[in-house]
Amino acid sequence: MEMARSHPDLYQTLSNRFGLSVRAELDTLARRAADAGHASLSEVELDALSDTAVALLAHHAGPSGASVPRERLINLVDHVLVVLLTRARAAE
């Protein structure tokens, strides 16, 4: 990503691949949640969830692209992704 900062085409390619990877993983999780009895997500909902996750990760990484602290990732999963995937709060 450091090299991509000065190469817009490379940055776009890496960003697109990251977004597709996040969406694929969230699709898997959404299917598992549906198999467990939670409401299925529509493609529109899944796209919005994916965009939200990517935006939050980019925000927490900051302009330097630093690693997101483990505690932040846990909070993102427990208090955002699980809630949106299952429409229920994560167990405390």
Secondary structure, DSSP 8 states (H G I E B T S, - for coil): -TGGGG-HHHHHHHHHHHHHHHHHHHHHHHHHHHHTT-----HHHHHHHHHHHHHHHHHHHTTTT----HHHHHHHIIIIIHHHHHSS----
